[in-house]
Each structure stands twice: as C-alpha cells, then as structure tokens.
Amino acid sequence: MESNPYKIDGPALISFSGGRTSGFMLWNIIQAHGGTLPDDIYVTFANTGKEAPETLDFVHEIGEKWGVKIHWLELYFGEERPVYRTKEVTYETASRNGEPFEALIDRRKYLPNPVARFCTSELKVKVMSRFMRKLRGHKTWYNVIGLRYDEPRRVSSAMNQNNPWSNVLPMYHAKHDVKHVTDFWEKQNFDLNLTNFSGKTLAGNCDLCFLKGKDTKIKLLQERPEMADWWIKQEQKFGKDSGATFRKDSDNYIKLLDISKQPNYKEQDMFDEQMTCFCHD
C-alpha cells in the first residue's frame, strides 16, 4: 500500500454504507487517486430495502456530485442453483420497503438475532462478495471499510477476519475520527438529511435495526412511528402468539412503539451503543 492510506491498490471494493463516515472515506480515496478511481476499484452500496429514504438520496447525490460510479446491489433469489444471487439496481429501481430483507426472512423461516445475524452476512457481505467474484471475476481483493480511529473495537474485529479478501481501513490508519467527519460535512454544499447527534446518525443503516439500543429505537419511533410497521409484521409473521422476536433480551417492536407514545417517557441513554455490525456509518 502507498504511504497515503487512501491510495488504494486494486482490485478493491469500497464498501459505501450511505453514511457520513463512509462518504468521508470515499471522498478521500477519490482525491488520493487524482479525482478519478481506477477501473479495478469499485464503489458498492448494498441495499436491504430498510435504509431511510434520506440515505438513498445521499448515495445518489454523492454519485452525481462527485462523478463516481456507485454500484447499487441487492440480494435476490433465483429459481435454480445458485439460489442466493446478487443483482445491480439503480437509485430509481432500488427497493424501498424492505423487500430483500423480507424475502430473506421468508426463505429462512426465522428471524435474525444478535447471535445469528444472517441479515448482515446475506444482505451485505455476501452480496458484495458475489459482485466481486461472479460479476467482476476477482478471486481476491482489498475490502475497504470506513471504520474510524475512534472505533478500536470494530477495527480489531475487522482486522481479525478470515476471508478471501483483505480488509483495508484507511480512516483508522489516517487517524481520522468523528470530528474530522463532522468538520468535513459542515463545509460541503450538501449532506445526509438525517439528524447528526454528536457524530451519531441514529436513523442510519437499517432504520430500526435490532442491534440498535432500546432508547435509540424509541427515540426514532417518537419521530417516525410508522417505522415500526415493517418490524412488527416480521415478528408476527410466524403467528402472533409464537413469541418470535428479533431480540429475546429486549422488548418486541409493538412494545417499543407503545413506550414511544408515553408522554412522560424519558430515554436513559439516547446514544446507547449499537452492537458491532458490518453495517457501519
């Protein structure tokens, strides 16, 4: 690798989550390459269908304003083997009602949870891996992830994975933290239109992801109660009395919605930490 952490060797896949942090990383990579990425460096956005509309707008705007090709990817199921497949979509055709995520749950016939996070692996990791292997023909590559210098636990996890690809963490090696990201976006003429709470975007990634803390989800539901509909539907899919939930150690989404409507409810920790997941900022 070059002395500039953002000068990436190819073949490489830049995992763009649609958040401010990975957007900051992408900008620095583009600049390190003189404004144009080499043909063997691909920017990908894996859409689950549960990202906020503002996230999709942000991804699209970055592609347009920065002149970078972003490959919009989704999971879909084929009629013949291999059943699990990756398809390219566009900003206009991307799923917006959780269709890929729901199709995955229907196929597995149970809900993902903190122990079995098959949503992350199937909707994100494997979708992008198939893009590189099947659609681009690479057997190995650099996987570029936007983990900051102030995220040491997630960095450690990313560095200790055994995959056909090698994880590259340019933000960590450049010692860029949340302040660098915030300062950068304050100077731009556009931004992700989701509230920034001390560097955290509560509604980022899957809107009510079960890995988000209880108070984070309640805060989001106070602002957008309709977010609960999809998650409640999934928990009730296996029978209203089945007890199926995304998390056994927390309230189900009906209960969370009820709590969010209580006028005297005060969150204990609005910034409760999200569990480590591939779906980063």
ChimeraX attribute file (.defattr): number of C-alpha atoms within 10 A of each C-alpha:
attribute: neighborCount
match mode: 1-to-1
recipient: residues
	/A:1	9
	/A:2	8
	/A:3	7
	/A:4	13
	/A:5	18
	/A:6	24
	/A:7	18
	/A:8	24
	/A:9	13
	/A:10	15
	/A:11	18
	/A:12	24
	/A:13	24
	/A:14	23
	/A:15	25
	/A:16	28
	/A:17	25
	/A:18	28
	/A:19	23
	/A:20	27
	/A:21	27
	/A:22	23
	/A:23	23
	/A:24	19
	/A:25	24
	/A:26	23
	/A:27	16
	/A:28	19
	/A:29	22
	/A:30	19
	/A:31	13
	/A:32	16
	/A:33	13
	/A:34	11
	/A:35	14
	/A:36	14
	/A:37	20
	/A:38	15
	/A:39	9
	/A:40	14
	/A:41	18
	/A:42	23
	/A:43	19
	/A:44	21
	/A:45	21
	/A:46	25
	/A:47	28
	/A:48	26
	/A:49	21
	/A:50	24
	/A:51	22
	/A:52	20
	/A:53	14
	/A:54	16
	/A:55	22
	/A:56	22
	/A:57	15
	/A:58	20
	/A:59	20
	/A:60	18
	/A:61	16
	/A:62	20
	/A:63	14
	/A:64	12
	/A:65	9
	/A:66	13
	/A:67	13
	/A:68	17
	/A:69	15
	/A:70	19
	/A:71	20
	/A:72	22
	/A:73	22
	/A:74	27
	/A:75	25
	/A:76	17
	/A:77	16
	/A:78	11
	/A:79	7
	/A:80	7
	/A:81	8
	/A:82	8
	/A:83	10
	/A:84	16
	/A:85	17
	/A:86	23
	/A:87	17
	/A:88	17
	/A:89	15
	/A:90	13
	/A:91	15
	/A:92	9
	/A:93	9
	/A:94	17
	/A:95	19
	/A:96	17
	/A:97	15
	/A:98	16
	/A:99	18
	/A:100	22
	/A:101	23
	/A:102	20
	/A:103	14
	/A:104	22
	/A:105	17
	/A:106	14
	/A:107	9
	/A:108	11
	/A:109	11
	/A:110	16
	/A:111	21
	/A:112	18
	/A:113	15
	/A:114	15
	/A:115	7
	/A:116	11
	/A:117	14
	/A:118	17
	/A:119	18
	/A:120	17
	/A:121	15
	/A:122	21
	/A:123	23
	/A:124	22
	/A:125	16
	/A:126	17
	/A:127	24
	/A:128	28
	/A:129	23
	/A:130	18
	/A:131	22
	/A:132	19
	/A:133	13
	/A:134	13
	/A:135	13
	/A:136	13
	/A:137	10
	/A:138	16
	/A:139	12
	/A:140	15
	/A:141	21
	/A:142	19
	/A:143	23
	/A:144	27
	/A:145	26
	/A:146	25
	/A:147	26
	/A:148	25
	/A:149	18
	/A:150	15
	/A:151	12
	/A:152	12
	/A:153	11
	/A:154	17
	/A:155	19
	/A:156	10
	/A:157	12
	/A:158	18
	/A:159	13
	/A:160	9
	/A:161	11
	/A:162	9
	/A:163	11
	/A:164	12
	/A:165	17
	/A:166	16
	/A:167	20
	/A:168	24
	/A:169	22
	/A:170	23
	/A:171	24
	/A:172	19
	/A:173	14
	/A:174	14
	/A:175	12
	/A:176	18
	/A:177	17
	/A:178	17
	/A:179	11
	/A:180	15
	/A:181	18
	/A:182	17
	/A:183	10
	/A:184	14
	/A:185	16
	/A:186	10
	/A:187	9
	/A:188	8
	/A:189	6
	/A:190	12
	/A:191	17
	/A:192	21
	/A:193	13
	/A:194	18
	/A:195	12
	/A:196	14
	/A:197	10
	/A:198	10
	/A:199	16
	/A:200	18
	/A:201	17
	/A:202	23
	/A:203	21
	/A:204	25
	/A:205	20
	/A:206	20
	/A:207	20
	/A:208	25
	/A:209	18
	/A:210	21
	/A:211	18
	/A:212	19
	/A:213	19
	/A:214	21
	/A:215	20
	/A:216	21
	/A:217	25
	/A:218	25
	/A:219	20
	/A:220	20
	/A:221	22
	/A:222	18
	/A:223	10
	/A:224	11
	/A:225	16
	/A:226	12
	/A:227	19
	/A:228	18
	/A:229	12
	/A:230	15
	/A:231	23
	/A:232	18
	/A:233	14
	/A:234	20
	/A:235	20
	/A:236	15
	/A:237	16
	/A:238	16
	/A:239	10
	/A:240	11
	/A:241	7
	/A:242	10
	/A:243	12
	/A:244	17
	/A:245	22
	/A:246	24
	/A:247	16
	/A:248	11
	/A:249	8
	/A:250	13
	/A:251	14
	/A:252	18
	/A:253	26
	/A:254	16
	/A:255	12
	/A:256	20
	/A:257	22
	/A:258	13
	/A:259	18
	/A:260	23
	/A:261	13
	/A:262	10
	/A:263	8
	/A:264	8
	/A:265	10
	/A:266	13
	/A:267	14
	/A:268	10
	/A:269	12
	/A:270	17
	/A:271	18
	/A:272	15
	/A:273	14
	/A:274	15
	/A:275	12
	/A:276	13
	/A:277	14
	/A:278	17
	/A:279	20
	/A:280	19
	/A:281	20
